């Protein structure tokens, strides 16, 4: 993912970051997750971005209630307006299986569509617990996360991946840290000291 220098707000911190970025939220506290995710999404609304939320363990109505409490006006349909709430499993595993390369290849066209629709950028937020369901191809999750960092597109785009530390094992969490340039620690986003470049990560873990 490109690392452009234009200042970019996250909503839950006063600091600014590159307008295109890839973040991991590793959590074990639901209240903190709710606060961070709500502010991250609502800030995207204020910036005029297209927001895509991929749910797995959280009901769509719950996500909407978070945003309503933030004072946001939420359309009744997920097909109109700046907010799109989708089932993570269906979004990531089209056709019943997960193909990282296909997902990455489809992103530029999505950015083009958002730009043509008049949005200033895209901001996605996904619950990654779908990868624990044994879906075909889900073992390639880390490949996908690494490849996201290779996307070089001028349209501003950001993504926050949510990982529940109570469900993912320690070894997987460490690898997850290695593929996210930014991480959220104690409610603040920081440059991730564990991050390594995609090519190095793929070579280290024998990913093609």
C-alpha positions in Angstrom: 0.0 0.0 0.0 1.4 3.4 -0.9 2.6 5.6 1.9 1.7 9.1 0.7 2.6 12.0 2.8 -0.6 14.1 2.8 -1.8 14.5 6.4 -4.8 12.2 7.1 -7.0 12.0 10.2 -7.9 8.7 11.9 -10.6 10.0 14.2 -9.4 8.4 17.5 -6.0 10.2 17.7 -4.9 13.8 17.2 -1.9 12.7 15.1 -2.0 12.6 11.3 -0.8 9.8 9.0 -0.4 9.1 5.3 -3.6 9.2 3.4 -3.2 5.6 2.3 -2.4 3.2 5.1 -2.9 -0.4 6.4 -3.5 -0.8 10.2 -4.1 -3.6 12.5 -6.3 -3.4 15.6 -5.4 -6.3 17.9 -7.8 -6.2 20.8 -9.1 -8.1 23.8 -11.5 -5.4 25.1 -14.8 -4.9 23.3 -15.5 -1.4 24.7 -12.1 -0.1 23.4 -12.7 -1.8 20.0 -16.1 -0.2 19.8 -14.7 3.3 20.6 -11.8 3.0 18.1 -13.8 1.5 15.3 -16.7 4.0 15.7 -14.4 7.0 15.6 -12.4 5.6 12.7 -15.5 5.1 10.6 -17.2 8.4 11.6 -14.0 10.3 10.7 -14.2 8.8 7.2 -17.8 10.2 6.9 -16.6 13.6 7.8 -13.8 13.4 5.2 -16.3 12.4 2.4 -15.0 8.9 2.0 -16.7 5.7 1.0 -16.9 3.5 4.1 -17.0 -0.3 3.9 -17.5 -2.3 7.0 -17.1 -6.1 6.9 -18.8 -7.8 9.8 -18.4 -11.3 11.2 -19.1 -11.6 14.9 -20.8 -8.1 15.2 -24.4 -7.8 13.9 -24.9 -5.0 11.3 -27.5 -3.3 13.5 -24.9 -3.1 16.3 -22.5 -1.4 14.0 -25.2 1.1 13.0 -26.0 1.8 16.6 -22.4 2.7 17.3 -22.5 5.2 14.6 -25.9 6.6 15.5 -24.5 7.2 19.0 -21.7 9.2 17.3 -24.4 11.5 15.9 -24.2 10.2 12.3 -27.1 9.9 10.0 -27.2 6.3 8.7 -29.3 5.4 5.6 -31.7 2.5 6.0 -30.2 0.7 3.0 -26.6 -0.4 2.8 -26.7 0.1 -1.0 -26.9 3.9 -0.9 -24.9 6.6 0.8 -21.3 6.5 2.0 -21.7 3.4 4.3 -21.6 -0.1 3.0 -22.0 -2.9 5.6 -21.3 -6.4 4.3 -20.8 -9.9 5.5 -17.1 -10.5 5.7 -17.3 -14.1 4.6 -19.2 -13.2 1.5 -17.0 -10.2 0.7 -13.7 -12.0 1.2 -14.7 -15.4 -0.1 -16.6 -14.9 -3.3 -17.6 -18.2 -4.7 -17.1 -19.9 -1.4 -13.3 -19.7 -1.3 -10.6 -17.1 -0.5 -8.3 -16.0 -3.3 -5.9 -13.3 -2.1 -4.6 -12.4 -5.6 -8.1 -12.0 -7.0 -9.0 -9.8 -4.1 -6.0 -7.6 -4.6 -6.5 -7.4 -8.4 -10.1 -6.2 -7.8 -9.2 -3.2 -5.6 -8.1 -0.7 -8.3 -11.5 -0.9 -10.0 -13.2 -0.3 -6.7 -11.1 2.8 -6.1 -12.1 4.0 -9.6 -15.7 3.5 -8.9 -15.5 5.4 -5.6 -13.7 8.3 -7.3 -16.3 8.5 -10.1 -19.0 8.5 -7.5 -17.5 11.6 -6.0 -15.9 10.2 -2.8 -12.7 11.7 -1.5 -11.2 8.2 -0.7 -12.2 4.8 0.6 -11.9 3.6 4.2 -12.5 -0.1 5.1 -12.7 -1.9 8.4 -13.0 -5.7 8.6 -13.5 -8.3 11.4 -11.0 -11.0 10.5 -12.5 -13.8 12.6 -14.0 -15.1 9.3 -10.6 -16.6 8.6 -11.0 -19.0 11.6 -13.9 -20.9 10.0 -11.9 -23.3 7.9 -13.0 -21.8 4.6 -11.1 -22.9 1.5 -8.1 -20.6 1.0 -8.4 -19.0 4.4 -4.9 -20.4 5.2 -3.6 -17.7 2.7 -4.7 -14.8 4.9 -1.2 -13.7 5.6 -0.4 -13.7 1.9 -3.3 -11.3 1.4 -2.3 -9.0 4.2 1.2 -8.8 2.8 0.0 -8.1 -0.7 -2.1 -5.2 0.4 1.1 -3.3 1.1 2.1 -3.6 -2.5 -0.8 -1.6 -3.8 0.3 1.6 -5.4 -2.8 3.7 -6.3 -3.1 7.5 -6.2 -6.7 7.4 -4.9 -6.6 7.7 -1.0 -7.4 4.3 0.6 -7.1 3.0 4.1 -7.9 -0.2 5.8 -8.2 -1.4 9.5 -8.0 -5.1 10.1 -9.5 -6.2 13.5 -8.0 -9.2 15.2 -9.4 -10.6 18.4 -6.4 -11.7 20.5 -8.6 -14.0 22.5 -9.3 -16.1 19.3 -6.1 -15.9 17.2 -3.0 -17.7 18.7 0.1 -15.8 19.6 2.2 -17.1 16.6 -0.5 -15.8 14.2 -0.7 -12.5 15.9 3.0 -12.0 15.6 2.8 -12.7 11.9 -0.1 -10.3 11.6 2.0 -7.6 13.1 4.7 -8.2 10.5 2.4 -7.3 7.6 0.8 -4.1 9.0 2.9 -0.9 8.7 0.8 0.7 11.5 -0.7 -0.8 14.6 -3.0 0.5 17.4 -1.5 0.2 20.9 -3.2 1.5 24.0 -5.7 3.5 21.9 -3.1 5.2 19.8 -1.8 4.4 16.3 1.9 4.0 15.9 4.4 2.9 13.2 4.7 -0.8 13.7 8.3 -1.8 14.8 7.6 -5.4 13.8 6.6 -4.6 10.2 8.7 -6.0 7.4 8.4 -5.4 3.7 6.1 -7.7 1.7 8.8 -9.3 -0.3 10.8 -10.2 2.8 7.8 -11.5 4.6 6.7 -13.7 1.7 10.3 -15.1 1.4 10.6 -15.7 5.1 7.3 -17.7 5.3 7.7 -19.4 1.9 4.7 -17.6 0.4 4.7 -17.2 -3.4 
